[in-house]
Every structure is written in C-alpha cells, then in structure tokens.
Amino acid sequence: MSSSYWLKTASGFWEVVVGLEVHAQVSSHSKLFSGASTAFAGSPNATVTLVDAAFPGMLPVLNEHCVEQAVKTGLGINAQINLFSMFDRKNYFYPDLPTGYQISQFYHPVVGEGHLDVDLKDGSSLRVNIERLHLEQDAGKSVHDLHPTKTCIDLNRCGIALMEIVTKPDMRTPEHAMNFVKKLRLLLRYLGTNDGNMDEGSLRADVNISIRKPGERLGNRAEIKNVNSIRFIGQAIEVEAHRQALLLEAGGEVVQETRLYDAAKGETRSLRSKEDAPDYRYFPDPDLLPVVLTEDYVNKIRNSLPELPDAKKQRFMDTYGLPAYDATVLVDDLDVSAYFEEATALTKNKSGRLISNYLTGDLFALLNKNGKTILESPVSPAHLAELVDLIEEEVISGRIAKDVFVDMWDHSKSPKAIVDSKGLRQITNSKELEEMAEHVLANNAQMVEDYKSGKEQLFGFFVGQVMKLTGGKANPALINEILRKKLK
C-alpha cells in the first residue's frame, strides 16, 4: 500500500490531500505601504503611522524593497516572475485592520507558478508545485485576555509586508507538509527574505486538508489557520484527517470551513465557514498603480542570489566527499555551514570529512547537552581545524584527540597547547615501541601460541596492551606493523 494512504480506519485506507498557504513576513525595516518600523515586541501601538491607522486622506506608498524581496523569493522557488502585477482590496471585516479591508494581490500576483523539491526520510524526493506568491499586508493583533469584557487592539503588525506562498494540493502525509515547510524556511533564510522565526509569527501556515477514498474525487477541505510550528503542522494534519474520516464513516459530511488547531487538547475546532474569493469582493485598489517590472530588473536580482541550499549540499558532497546525509545536516543551518567552511578552509589539507565528523558528532553532542548554539561554541573553527591537523599529521591519535576535544570545550584552549602541556604527542619511536611489543608478547606467551594456532582475533588484544603501556599515545599504525612482524 502506498505511503500516500497512511490513514487507515475501520472502513479501510483513506488518501489525505494537503495544500499549504504559508505566510512569510518580508525581511524589511519598514512596512509594505508606510515607513513604520517592523521591529518585533515593541510597546502596543508604538509603530503605527497615520497610513496604518487609516486616517482619512492617508494614501499607501509601495515599499520597493518588499517587491524586490518577493521577486528574490520567487526566483528561489523556481517560479515565473510576472512583469505586471497589481494590488487588490480584499473586503472583509477585520477588527484589527482599521481600513476594513486588506490590500493584497489576487488577479495579478507578482510571482506565478514554481516548485520545490523536498527530500523525504526514505531517500526519495517529492516535488511540491507552487501556485503563486503574492504580497499583502498583515493585520494587527486582537488581545482578549487583558480585560474581562473588552478586546484590546495592537496595530503594530498592521501593514507589515507578507509573502503568501500557496502550494497546489500535492502533499499526502504529515511528513510531506512538515518537510516542505522546513525546506521553504531554510530557503527563505538563505535568501534573506524572511527570518524563519515561527515563534514570533514571522512564518506561519494555513493548512488545507481533505480526505478521499483512493481514486475518488477530492473531498471538501477544512483550513487550519495560523499554525506556527512545524511539529504542530504535522499534528494538525493527523488530527484533522482522523476527524474527517470518523465523520464520513458515521454518515456525516465534511463542510468547508476554517478551523483552529488546539495543541494542548490535540483537537481542531470550528472557527467559521470557509469563504471563497467571491465572498471577499476583490477589486483593484484605486490608490495603487500597477507594478511593472523589466527583465533587466529581474535579472539583476537573479544575479545577486546567494548559493542556495541544494547547490551548497551538492558542492559539499562533490568537494569534500561528504555523504548526502552529512551534507544535509551541515546545510540545514546557515551558521553551522559557515562554521564548517571556515574550519575546513583553515586545515592544511582542506579536510572537510574529518571536520564534518567532529562537527556533527562530538561538537553537536556537547552543544545539545549544554543548550548552546554553534555561535556560542567554546570550540572555535580555528581550534577545530588545528585539532584535525594534529590528527592528520599523526601528532596525536584519534583516541587521544577525543580527550583533547573535551579539554578544548571545557577551557576554550588551543589543542596544541593542551597536547604540549599534558605530554600527549604520539610515540613514533620504533625502537621504543618494539621493546613494549616484546614485553607484551613475552608476558602473554600462551595467547601468542593461540594466535599462531589460528585465533587471529587475539591480535586486537595485543594492540590494546601496547596502547595501555603507552597511555594511548602510541601510533596505532606503527604498533600494528611491529606486532605483525614479531608474531610471524
């Protein structure tokens, strides 16, 4: 049975169909149609201009930087950039939008169809097609818990620029949707068009969910509004799909509506009936001229794009010989990939594989244990590069390097200083190691006989005994060579 049909109930398998509307706050110092600040967590109503407050005669002025950011994002999602776009009024009762309508794009969005290829845990990929990206202004915030009978309105968010990225219903499982949002958030961070901070609401998603029996037509969908966590997106899909299946199996009907996901209770509940485009009575905004772009303008933005995640992942694999999984882990965080590249560049042999192993293994383990980010790491890229050079030059063994690394973390010290102060340099004197090997073999004569009789697994015992005599400082390769000669 295909993984598309992951939902199984008493009546058999159901296919879950998911589409997303992702709202990404544009990274911009000022709002979409006014010069007010977009700073987060200011005092209520502190960043509101007369335009945001909809005073009579106050006209919106389009922020060109927000258009540029939308075009940049469109190029990042492999989409068509529309040289002609325009703004419309979406008429709807917004208690926290003083105009009583939202300025959005409906008939002519700035970005058309595109796609993102999403990696899945089984090693396959899924192409999620994107229907459009349009610019619109955010609404303010209604606060219900400051007064027993009144709702307070904070207009600081009112007018902040949003990119609404609308997918086609190409996803079939919670994993599909979660991985799409992860991929999109990473891409937006690389592009610098959104900070990806879901806790602050600068990235959130409306999740459209319907179910059907395999091969049947699409069912009515429910829209789960404003989900601000990737984990909650997955949970909301699972909970809502089960709700719809149980409803249909009981002879009920799924109505098209907007619902809210309550993570504490693990349930979705109805907010209002779902509106369609005609309900919003869209018409072109008379206060804003159409936006007309040129090919030169778009190409200039295209040529300024940074290296994007998929390209960086492939480069890490090609240049440093990293496995796909390791490259993905490094690329999935801009700060981690920057740390990796800085450390690798500082090694004498550009030793990306060993840097990656220490970074994603030992360093990640200590960062997670201590609740630190890579930017707070006591081990600098320069010190990690120095440690790798000491290993590759056989100044210290891999086992000693593990102990040195912990010391580097605890004291933020140079690995060379630690090695010299503790006398940890490898013993590479052949004569000295030969004497130790002879001592071990002489004290384990019966095991030597057993080894020569065919118990070759005892070789590791002899190596371990010599390492024990040297406090782990012997060169492992040299020990192996000496022991094999003597055991012949």
C-alpha positions in Angstrom: 0.0 0.0 0.0 1.4 3.4 -1.0 2.6 5.7 1.8 0.0 8.2 0.4 -2.6 6.1 2.1 -1.2 6.3 5.6 -4.6 6.9 7.2 -6.4 3.6 8.0 -9.7 3.3 9.8 -12.4 0.7 10.2 -13.5 1.2 6.6 -10.0 0.8 5.1 -7.5 3.3 3.8 -8.0 7.0 3.1 -5.9 9.3 0.9 -5.2 12.6 2.7 -4.7 15.6 0.4 -2.9 18.6 1.8 -2.1 22.1 0.5 -0.5 24.9 2.3 -0.7 28.7 2.4 2.5 29.9 4.0 2.6 33.4 5.3 6.2 34.7 5.4 6.9 38.1 6.8 9.2 40.0 4.4 12.5 40.9 5.9 12.3 44.7 5.7 12.9 47.6 8.1 9.6 49.3 7.2 6.1 48.2 6.4 4.6 47.4 2.9 2.8 50.8 2.5 4.2 53.0 5.2 7.5 54.0 6.8 6.6 52.5 10.2 9.1 50.2 11.8 8.7 46.4 11.7 10.6 45.8 14.9 9.2 42.9 17.0 7.9 43.2 20.6 7.5 46.9 20.9 5.0 48.7 23.1 1.5 48.2 21.8 0.6 50.7 19.0 4.0 52.2 19.1 4.9 51.6 15.4 1.7 52.9 13.8 1.6 55.7 11.2 -1.5 57.6 10.0 -1.5 55.3 6.9 -1.6 52.2 9.1 -4.4 53.7 11.2 -6.3 54.5 8.1 -6.8 58.2 8.8 -8.8 60.0 6.1 -6.8 61.1 3.1 -3.7 59.0 4.0 -2.6 57.1 0.9 -0.4 53.9 0.8 3.0 54.2 -0.8 4.5 50.9 -2.0 7.8 49.8 -0.4 10.1 48.8 -3.4 12.4 46.7 -1.1 9.4 44.4 -0.4 8.8 43.9 -4.1 12.5 43.0 -4.5 12.3 40.5 -1.7 9.2 38.9 -3.3 11.0 38.6 -6.6 14.1 37.1 -5.0 11.9 34.5 -3.2 10.1 33.7 -6.5 13.4 33.0 -8.1 14.4 30.8 -5.2 11.3 28.7 -5.6 11.9 28.3 -9.3 8.9 30.4 -10.2 7.7 32.6 -13.0 8.2 36.3 -12.2 5.3 38.3 -13.5 6.4 41.6 -15.0 3.0 43.0 -14.5 1.2 42.8 -11.1 -1.3 44.8 -9.2 -2.8 45.2 -5.8 -6.4 44.5 -4.9 -8.7 45.2 -2.0 -9.9 42.1 -0.1 -13.1 43.2 1.6 -13.7 41.5 4.9 -14.4 42.6 8.5 -11.1 42.9 10.2 -11.4 44.2 13.7 -7.6 44.8 13.8 -7.3 46.4 10.3 -8.6 49.9 10.5 -9.4 50.3 6.8 -11.8 47.4 7.0 -10.1 45.7 4.0 -6.8 44.1 3.3 -4.5 45.3 0.5 -3.5 42.0 -1.2 -2.9 40.6 -4.7 -5.5 38.4 -6.3 -5.9 38.8 -10.1 -2.3 39.6 -10.9 0.3 38.3 -8.3 3.9 39.3 -8.5 5.1 35.6 -8.7 3.4 32.8 -10.7 3.9 29.1 -10.7 7.0 27.4 -9.3 8.1 24.4 -7.3 10.3 23.0 -4.5 11.8 19.5 -4.4 11.5 18.1 -0.9 13.8 15.3 0.5 12.0 12.6 2.4 13.4 10.3 5.1 13.3 7.2 2.8 15.8 8.9 0.5 13.2 9.8 -2.2 12.1 13.3 -3.0 8.7 14.9 -3.6 8.1 17.8 -6.0 5.6 20.3 -4.5 4.2 22.6 -7.1 3.6 26.2 -6.0 0.6 28.0 -7.5 1.6 31.6 -6.7 3.3 34.0 -4.4 1.6 37.3 -3.7 2.3 40.3 -1.5 -0.2 41.5 1.1 -0.3 43.5 4.3 -0.7 41.8 7.7 -3.5 42.6 10.1 -3.0 43.8 13.7 -3.5 41.7 16.8 -6.6 41.3 18.9 -5.8 40.7 22.6 -8.6 39.1 24.5 -7.1 38.5 28.0 -6.3 42.0 29.3 -9.9 42.9 30.1 -12.9 40.7 31.3 -15.3 42.2 28.8 -13.3 44.0 26.1 -10.9 43.2 23.4 -7.7 45.3 23.0 -6.2 46.0 19.6 -2.5 46.3 19.0 -1.8 47.7 15.5 2.0 47.2 15.5 1.7 44.4 13.0 -0.8 46.2 10.9 0.6 46.8 7.4 3.7 44.6 7.8 4.5 43.0 4.4 3.7 39.3 4.0 4.5 36.9 1.2 1.7 34.4 0.9 3.1 31.3 -0.8 0.3 29.0 -2.0 1.0 25.4 -2.9 -1.0 23.0 -5.0 -2.6 20.0 -3.1 0.4 17.8 -3.8 1.2 16.6 -0.3 -0.3 13.4 1.1 1.2 12.9 4.5 2.2 14.9 7.6 5.9 14.2 6.7 5.4 15.8 3.2 4.0 19.0 4.7 6.5 19.3 7.5 9.4 18.7 5.2 8.1 21.2 2.7 7.9 24.0 5.4 11.4 23.0 6.7 12.8 23.3 3.1 10.9 26.6 2.4 12.0 28.1 5.8 15.7 27.2 5.1 15.5 28.7 1.6 14.0 31.9 2.9 16.8 32.2 5.4 19.4 31.7 2.7 17.8 34.3 0.6 17.5 36.7 3.5 13.8 37.4 2.6 12.4 36.0 5.9 14.0 35.2 9.3 12.1 31.9 9.6 11.1 32.7 13.2 7.9 30.8 13.8 7.8 31.6 17.5 7.4 35.3 16.7 4.8 34.7 14.0 7.0 35.8 11.1 6.4 32.4 9.4 3.1 30.6 9.8 0.9 28.4 7.7 -2.7 27.8 6.9 -3.1 24.0 6.3 -5.8 22.8 3.9 -6.8 19.2 4.5 -9.3 16.9 2.8 -9.6 13.1 2.5 -11.0 10.7 -0.1 -11.0 7.0 -0.8 -8.3 6.1 -3.3 -9.4 7.1 -6.8 -12.3 9.2 -5.8 -12.8 12.9 -6.4 -11.4 15.5 -3.9 -13.5 15.9 -0.8 -14.4 19.2 1.0 -11.5 20.7 2.7 -11.0 22.3 6.1 -8.5 25.0 6.6 -6.5 25.0 9.8 -5.5 28.6 10.4 -2.2 30.2 11.6 -0.2 27.1 12.6 3.2 28.5 13.8 5.2 25.3 14.4 6.4 22.6 12.0 5.6 19.9 14.6 2.1 21.4 15.0 1.6 21.3 11.3 2.2 17.5 11.3 -0.1 17.1 14.3 -2.9 19.2 12.9 -2.9 17.2 9.7 -3.1 13.9 11.6 -5.8 15.0 14.0 -8.0 16.7 11.3 -7.7 13.8 8.8 -8.8 11.4 11.6 -11.7 13.7 12.4 -12.9 13.8 8.9 -12.6 10.0 8.4 -14.6 9.3 11.5 -17.2 11.9 10.5 -17.6 10.4 7.0 -17.8 6.8 8.3 -20.6 7.9 10.7 -22.6 9.1 7.7 -21.8 12.8 8.2 -20.4 15.4 5.8 -17.3 17.4 5.9 -18.2 21.1 5.5 -15.8 23.6 4.0 -14.7 25.7 7.0 -11.9 27.4 8.8 -10.7 25.6 11.9 -8.2 26.1 14.7 -5.7 23.5 16.0 -5.5 23.3 19.8 -2.2 21.6 20.5 -2.9 21.3 24.3 -6.1 19.3 23.6 -4.9 17.6 20.4 -8.0 18.6 18.5 -9.3 21.0 15.8 -12.4 23.1 16.3 -14.5 25.2 14.1 -14.0 29.0 13.7 -16.2 30.0 10.8 -17.4 28.8 7.4 -14.8 29.0 4.8 -15.1 31.9 2.4 -14.2 31.7 -1.3 -12.9 34.5 -3.5 -16.3 35.9 -4.4 -17.1 36.4 -0.7 -14.2 38.8 -0.4 -15.4 41.1 -3.2 -11.9 41.7 -4.6 -11.4 44.8 -6.8 -8.3 46.7 -7.9 -7.0 49.1 -5.2 -7.7 52.6 -6.7 -4.9 54.1 -4.6 -2.1 52.0 -6.0 -0.7 51.9 -9.6 0.1 48.5 -11.2 3.7 47.3 -10.6 5.6 47.0 -13.9 9.0 45.3 -13.8 11.6 44.8 -16.5 13.6 41.8 -17.5 16.8 43.7 -16.6 15.4 44.3 -13.1 14.6 40.6 -12.6 18.0 39.5 -14.0 19.8 41.9 -11.7 18.1 40.2 -8.7 18.7 36.8 -10.2 22.5 37.5 -10.5 22.6 38.7 -6.9 21.2 35.4 -5.4 23.4 33.7 -2.9 24.3 30.0 -3.1 21.1 28.1 -2.2 20.8 25.0 0.0 20.5 22.4 -2.8 23.6 23.8 -4.6 25.6 24.1 -1.4 24.7 20.5 -0.5 25.9 19.2 -3.8 29.1 21.3 -3.6 29.9 19.8 -0.1 29.4 16.3 -1.5 31.5 16.9 -4.6 34.3 19.0 -3.0 34.7 17.3 0.4 33.3 13.8 -0.4 30.6 14.1 2.2 27.7 11.6 2.3 24.3 13.1 1.4 23.1 12.9 5.0 26.1 14.7 6.4 25.9 17.4 3.8 22.2 17.9 4.5 22.9 18.3 8.3 25.5 20.9 7.6 23.4 22.8 5.0 20.3 22.8 7.2 21.7 25.6 9.4 23.4 28.7 7.9 25.6 29.2 10.9 26.7 25.6 11.0 27.6 25.6 7.3 29.6 28.8 7.8 31.4 27.2 10.8 32.2 24.1 8.7 33.5 26.1 5.7 35.7 28.3 8.0 37.2 25.4 9.8 37.8 23.4 6.6 39.5 26.3 5.0 41.9 26.6 7.9 43.0 23.0 7.8 46.2 22.3 5.9 44.6 19.6 3.7 41.1 21.1 3.4 39.9 18.1 5.4 36.2 18.5 5.2 35.3 14.9 6.0 37.1 14.9 9.4 35.8 18.4 10.2 32.3 17.3 9.4 32.6 14.2 11.6 33.7 16.2 14.6 31.2 19.0 14.0 28.1 16.8 13.6 29.3 14.3 16.2 31.3 15.5 19.2 30.5 19.2 18.9 26.8 18.8 18.3 26.6 16.4 21.2 28.1 18.9 23.6 26.1 21.8 22.1 22.9 19.9 22.6 23.8 18.8 26.1 24.6 22.3 27.2 21.8 24.1 25.3 24.1 26.2 23.2 24.0 27.2 19.5 27.0 26.9 17.2 27.6 30.6 17.6 28.1 30.1 21.3 30.5 27.2 20.9 33.7 27.4 23.1 35.5 25.5 20.3 36.3 27.9 17.6 36.6 26.9 13.9 40.3 27.7 14.1 40.8 25.3 17.1 38.9 22.5 15.4 41.0 22.9 12.3 44.1 22.8 14.4 42.9 19.6 16.1 42.3 17.9 12.7 45.8 18.9 11.5 47.3 17.3 14.7 45.4 14.1 13.9 46.3 14.0 10.2 50.0 14.8 10.9 49.9 11.9 13.5 51.0 14.2 16.3 48.1 12.6 18.3 46.0 9.6 17.8 42.3 9.6 17.1 41.6 8.3 20.6 43.7 11.0 22.3 42.1 13.6 20.1 38.7 12.8 21.7 40.1 13.7 25.2 41.8 16.8 23.8 38.5 17.9 22.3 36.7 17.7 25.6 39.5 19.8 27.1 39.1 22.3 24.3 35.4 22.6 25.1 35.9 23.0 28.9 38.7 25.6 28.7 38.5 27.1 25.1 42.1 26.3 24.7 44.2 25.6 21.7 44.6 21.8 21.1 48.4 22.3 20.5 48.7 23.9 24.0 46.7 21.1 25.6 48.8 18.4 23.8 52.1 20.1 24.8 51.1 20.8 28.4 49.9 17.2 29.0 52.6 15.5 27.0 50.1 13.8 24.7 52.2 13.6 21.5 52.2 10.2 19.9 55.1 7.9 20.4 56.6 7.2 17.0 60.0 5.9 18.1 60.1 2.4 16.5 62.7 1.1 18.9 60.7 2.2 22.0 57.5 0.6 20.6 59.4 -2.6 19.7 60.5 -3.0 23.3 57.0 -2.6 24.5 55.6 -5.0 22.0 58.2 -7.6 23.0 57.3 -7.1 26.7 53.6 -7.7 25.9 54.2 -10.8 23.9 56.6 -12.3 26.4 54.0 -11.8 29.2 51.3 -13.4 27.2 53.1 -16.5 25.7 50.1 -18.8 25.7 48.0 -16.2 23.8 50.8 -15.9 21.3 50.6 -19.7 20.8 46.9 -19.5 20.5 47.2 -16.7 17.9 49.6 -18.7 15.8 47.2 -21.7 16.0 44.6 -19.6 14.2 42.9 -17.4 16.8 43.7 -14.2 14.9 41.1 -12.2 16.8 43.7 -12.0 19.6 45.6 -9.5 17.6 43.4 -6.7 18.9 44.3 -7.8 22.5 48.0 -7.4 21.8 47.4 -3.9 20.3 45.3 -2.9 23.3 48.0 -4.0 25.7 50.7 -1.9 24.0 48.4 1.1 23.9 47.8 0.6 27.6 51.5 0.7 28.3 51.9 3.9 26.4 48.8 5.6 27.9 47.2 5.6 24.5 50.0 7.7 23.0 51.5 5.1 20.6 51.0 5.4 16.9 48.3 2.7 16.1 49.6 2.1 12.6 53.1 1.6 13.8 52.1 -0.7 16.6 50.1 -2.9 14.1 53.1 -3.1 11.8 55.5 -4.0 14.6 53.3 -6.6 16.2 52.5 -8.3 12.8 56.2 -8.7 12.1 57.0 -10.1 15.6 54.1 -12.5 15.6 55.3 -14.1 12.3 
